[in-house]
Amino acid sequence: MGPYQAAEDERPDTPFYIVGIGASAGGLNSFECFLAALPQEFGFAIVFIQHLSPKHTSLMPGILRSSRPNLNIYELSNWLEYCLEVSEVPGILIRIKKGEHIEDFESVRMRKDGTIIPVSLTFSPIKDSSGRIIGSSKIAHDITEQKRAEEALRRSNEELTRFNRAAVGRELRMIELKKEVNELRARAGEPPSYQTDFEEEQP
């Protein structure tokens, strides 16, 4: 399944840019210098990616927070879910603001053990007593078994199609061979051995 593609009327009026920067463990100083050189307001998101062994705890979040205390800095461990949220949520929120109830929105999520599973999401607007939309709710259902059943059905249908094609091919070849035998017998002055007209074979 690919990422969510927002329709034209679901896209924000102004683009939102995301800047990605990567470095090894020794590149933390470069990250600090980059943040220090930015103006107070810069209107885009920054993703810092540190190439570090998972056996080591990263010091990067604390260092970045100390260099720019006014910024909202988040450490992401579930990168897949975050990337999907970034791509899916903007269009969904626009639909929620219109009062739409969204069901069976298929996506994928990552469990705490790192397992990626397919999910079906339901989004609903939350309204106050006056009917004004003040938020949204999201419910995720694990549809792993459903997807397995769909995949098994797809494979069975493919196998059945191949079997039918093979069966039809064998039947056509059988008819050709019977015709060849009948032609050879006719040349020898003998009557045909096989009936090849299916309509005459019907009881």
C-alpha positions as CSV (number, residue, x, y, z in Angstrom):
1,M,0.0,0.0,0.0
2,G,1.3,3.5,-1.0
3,P,1.1,6.7,1.1
4,Y,-2.1,8.7,1.2
5,Q,-2.5,11.1,-1.7
6,A,-4.7,14.1,-0.8
7,A,-7.2,15.3,-3.3
8,E,-7.0,18.9,-4.6
9,D,-9.6,20.3,-2.2
10,E,-7.8,18.6,0.7
11,R,-4.5,20.2,0.3
12,P,-3.5,23.3,2.3
13,D,-3.3,26.6,0.5
14,T,0.4,27.1,1.3
15,P,3.1,24.3,1.0
16,F,4.9,23.1,4.1
17,Y,8.5,22.2,3.7
18,I,10.5,19.5,5.6
19,V,14.3,19.6,5.6
20,G,16.2,16.4,6.3
21,I,19.8,16.4,7.5
22,G,22.0,13.4,8.4
23,A,25.3,12.9,10.1
24,S,27.4,10.4,12.0
25,A,27.8,10.5,15.8
26,G,30.5,13.0,15.3
27,G,28.3,15.4,13.5
28,L,26.4,16.7,16.5
29,N,28.4,19.9,16.5
30,S,27.3,20.5,12.8
31,F,23.7,20.2,13.9
32,E,24.2,22.7,16.7
33,C,25.9,25.2,14.3
34,F,23.0,24.8,11.8
35,L,20.4,25.5,14.4
36,A,22.3,28.5,15.7
37,A,22.5,30.0,12.3
38,L,18.7,29.8,11.7
39,P,16.6,32.9,12.3
40,Q,14.1,33.0,15.1
41,E,11.2,32.2,12.8
42,F,12.0,29.9,9.8
43,G,8.7,28.3,8.7
44,F,9.8,24.7,8.0
45,A,10.3,21.4,9.9
46,I,13.7,19.9,10.3
47,V,14.5,16.1,10.6
48,F,17.9,15.3,12.1
49,I,19.0,11.8,11.4
50,Q,22.0,10.5,13.4
51,H,23.9,7.4,12.1
52,L,24.3,5.6,15.5
53,S,24.4,2.0,16.6
54,P,21.1,1.0,18.2
55,K,23.1,-0.3,21.1
56,H,24.0,3.3,22.1
57,T,21.8,6.0,23.5
58,S,21.7,9.1,21.5
59,L,22.6,12.4,23.2
60,M,21.3,14.4,20.2
61,P,17.9,15.4,21.6
62,G,19.3,16.9,24.8
63,I,22.0,18.8,22.9
64,L,19.6,20.2,20.3
65,R,17.2,21.3,23.1
66,S,19.9,23.1,24.9
67,S,21.1,24.9,21.8
68,R,17.6,26.1,20.9
69,P,15.3,25.9,24.0
70,N,12.5,27.8,22.2
71,L,12.0,25.0,19.6
72,N,9.7,22.0,19.9
73,I,12.1,19.1,19.5
74,Y,10.8,15.5,19.4
75,E,12.7,12.2,19.4
76,L,11.1,9.6,17.2
77,S,11.5,5.9,17.7
78,N,8.6,4.8,15.5
79,W,9.7,6.5,12.4
80,L,7.3,4.6,10.1
81,E,4.1,5.7,11.9
82,Y,5.3,9.3,12.1
83,C,6.0,9.4,8.3
84,L,2.6,8.0,7.6
85,E,1.0,10.5,10.0
86,V,2.7,13.3,8.2
87,S,1.5,12.2,4.8
88,E,-2.1,11.1,5.8
89,V,-3.2,13.5,8.5
90,P,-3.3,16.9,6.6
91,G,-6.0,15.7,4.2
92,I,-7.9,13.8,6.8
93,L,-8.0,16.8,9.1
94,I,-9.4,18.9,6.3
95,R,-12.2,16.3,5.8
96,I,-12.8,16.2,9.6
97,K,-13.2,20.0,9.7
98,K,-15.9,19.6,7.1
99,G,-17.7,17.3,9.5
100,E,-17.0,14.1,7.6
101,H,-16.8,10.7,9.3
102,I,-14.1,8.6,7.7
103,E,-14.2,4.8,7.9
104,D,-12.1,1.9,6.5
105,F,-9.1,4.1,5.8
106,E,-6.4,1.5,5.3
107,S,-2.8,2.2,6.3
108,V,0.1,0.4,8.1
109,R,1.5,0.9,11.6
110,M,4.4,-0.4,13.6
111,R,4.1,-2.3,16.8
112,K,6.4,-1.8,19.7
113,D,8.3,-5.0,18.7
114,G,9.0,-3.5,15.3
115,T,6.4,-5.6,13.5
116,I,4.6,-3.7,10.7
117,I,0.8,-4.5,10.5
118,P,-2.0,-3.4,8.3
119,V,-4.7,-1.4,10.0
120,S,-8.1,0.1,9.2
121,L,-8.6,3.5,10.7
122,T,-11.8,5.3,11.6
123,F,-11.8,9.1,12.1
124,S,-14.7,11.0,13.6
125,P,-15.2,14.7,14.4
126,I,-15.7,15.7,18.1
127,K,-18.2,18.4,18.6
128,D,-19.1,20.6,21.5
129,S,-22.6,21.3,22.8
130,S,-23.1,24.0,20.1
131,G,-22.1,21.6,17.3
132,R,-18.7,23.2,16.7
133,I,-16.0,20.8,15.8
134,I,-13.3,20.9,18.5
135,G,-11.3,17.8,17.7
136,S,-11.2,14.4,16.3
137,S,-11.1,10.8,17.4
138,K,-9.2,7.9,15.8
139,I,-9.7,4.2,16.2
140,A,-7.3,1.6,14.6
141,H,-8.2,-2.0,14.0
142,D,-5.6,-4.7,13.2
143,I,-6.7,-6.2,9.8
144,T,-3.8,-8.6,9.5
145,E,-6.0,-11.7,9.3
146,Q,-8.3,-10.0,6.8
147,K,-5.3,-9.2,4.6
148,R,-4.0,-12.8,4.9
149,A,-7.4,-14.1,3.8
150,E,-7.5,-11.7,0.9
151,E,-4.0,-12.7,-0.2
152,A,-5.0,-16.4,0.1
153,L,-8.1,-15.8,-2.0
154,R,-6.1,-14.0,-4.6
155,R,-3.6,-16.8,-4.9
156,S,-6.4,-19.4,-5.1
157,N,-8.1,-17.4,-7.9
158,E,-4.8,-17.2,-9.8
159,E,-4.2,-20.9,-9.4
160,L,-7.7,-21.7,-10.6
161,T,-7.2,-19.4,-13.6
162,R,-4.0,-21.2,-14.5
163,F,-5.7,-24.6,-14.0
164,N,-8.6,-23.6,-16.3
165,R,-6.2,-22.4,-19.0
166,A,-4.2,-25.6,-18.8
167,A,-7.4,-27.7,-18.9
168,V,-8.8,-25.8,-21.9
169,G,-5.4,-26.2,-23.6
170,R,-5.3,-29.9,-23.0
171,E,-8.9,-30.3,-24.4
172,L,-8.1,-28.4,-27.5
173,R,-5.0,-30.5,-28.1
174,M,-7.0,-33.6,-27.6
175,I,-9.5,-32.5,-30.3
176,E,-6.6,-31.8,-32.7
177,L,-5.1,-35.2,-32.1
178,K,-8.5,-36.9,-32.7
179,K,-8.8,-35.0,-36.0
180,E,-5.3,-36.0,-37.0
181,V,-6.1,-39.7,-36.3
182,N,-9.4,-39.5,-38.2
183,E,-7.6,-37.9,-41.2
184,L,-5.0,-40.6,-41.2
185,R,-7.7,-43.3,-41.1
186,A,-9.5,-41.6,-43.9
187,R,-6.4,-41.7,-46.1
188,A,-6.1,-45.4,-45.3
189,G,-9.7,-45.9,-46.4
190,E,-10.9,-46.6,-42.9
191,P,-13.8,-45.0,-41.0
192,P,-13.1,-42.3,-38.3
193,S,-12.4,-43.5,-34.8
194,Y,-13.4,-40.4,-33.0
195,Q,-16.4,-38.0,-32.9
196,T,-15.1,-34.5,-32.9
197,D,-18.4,-32.7,-33.3
198,F,-19.4,-31.9,-29.8
199,E,-23.0,-31.0,-30.7
200,E,-23.5,-34.5,-32.1
201,E,-22.0,-36.0,-29.0
202,Q,-24.6,-34.3,-26.8
203,P,-27.3,-36.9,-25.6
